[in-house]
Amino acid sequence: MEINGYITRIRGDTVQIKLKDICDSQQYILNENIGSEVNLLVDDGRTITNDQRKKAWAMLHDISDFTGYSILETEELMKVRFICIESRPKWFSLSDCSIDVAKDFIEFLIKFCLDQDIPFTTKVFDEIQQSYGLRVQLLKHRICFVTGKPGADVDHVETIGSGRNRRHVNQVGMYAWTLTRELHEERHKIGVKSFAKKYQIKPVKLTRELIEELNLSDKGAIEDEVSNK
């Protein structure tokens, strides 16, 4: 149920709201749910930026070119897919949607392309680096964090001791990213901090699930670590 209103007063952690256009059935539901937990979504008035709009349409064109659907068909299909996973499904337009909806939709389009192995020409790596979830997708799909090229190697930010077989080392909690062979060599030459600053990238913290999915370590290495705690 969605009810619109105005914030009339804020005192500490208490917010007073004056509802508008509320019907009897909505009033009844509210009365029945006094004391229940609610989520307050506040529209800050910011709408989609020109940069976001360009990125969204460019991504849609990439998907359209790959799938063979027209650009309008692609727009409709992607919007429906996006709305279906939202907790508060609501139709939107790329001409005047909120800046937050635009951000989430662009991230959705990027993830869709990564999941479906759809190459994209759009320059969206700044969006990817700001999203932990998208960086995880780069790692899973072995896509270079810098160039966007596939077939990259998983590179551990922390050096695993010389002569040690990394498959026998528990890597939970370590950080990693995927880099091309040339960039991997550059990272070793100039150091992690300088490399990360130069290319404005952030690594991903490895979890047990990620390690198993990426097949980075023997299962026994993780189990031994757990049993020793």
Beta strands, then each sheet from edge to edge (+ up, - down):
strand 1: 5-11
strand 2: 14-19
strand 3: 153-156
strand 4: 175-179
strand 5: 204-205
sheet 1: 1+ 2-
sheet 2: 3+ 4- 5+
end
